[in-house]
Amino acid sequence: MREDEFGYVPKKKVAHEVGCDLATLSEHELKERVELLRAEIGRLEEEVRRKAASREAASAFFKT
């Protein structure tokens, strides 16, 4: 993001904040957030697998 003339860089809008009030959201907005969170869970699970594989490879290397 670019700075304005005062050097301010606007923050990226948060798509979902855990614990926020859901009563104000429409059914469509709720479904969008569910999909967003599912994608994020998949991304997190993939990173867990990647780190576990890296740890296992390091462990195997140093055991030999």
N, C-alpha and C positions, 0 to 999 in steps of 0.2 A: 504494500500500500504506500501511497505517496503522502508526504507531509504537506500540510497547508502552509499558507504564508507565515503562520506563527510557529511552525515546527511541530505541529500536532499531527500524530498519525492515528486516525480513527481505528478503534478496535473492531475486529470482525464480530458480526452479530452471532450470538450463540443460538444454535438451532433448537437445543433442548437443554434445560437445566434440571438435573436430578432433584426431585423433591418440590418442583414448582407446582403451583395451583393448576390442576387439570380441568377444573370446572368451567373455565373461560374458553376452552378450546372446542372447536367443532369436531364432529366425527371424522371428517376428512383430515383435519390437522392432527388428530390423534393417530390415525392410520399412518400418516406420513412420518410421524415421530417413531412409531413402532418399527417401521422399515429402516429408518435412520439408525435406531438403536440395534436392530438385528445386524445391520452391516458393520456397525462398530464392534459388536460382540465377535463377529467373524474375524475382523481385523485383529482384535485382541487375542483370540484363540490361535490364530496363525502365528502371532509373535511369540506366544507361549511355546508352541511347537518348535519354532525356530531356535529359541533360546535353550530349550531342553535338548535339542539335537546338538547344539554347539557345546553345551555342558557335557553331554555324553561323549562326544568326540574328544574333548579335552581330557576327560576322565580316562578314556581308553588309551589315549596317547601317553599319559603320565603313568599309567599302570604297567606299561611295557618297558 
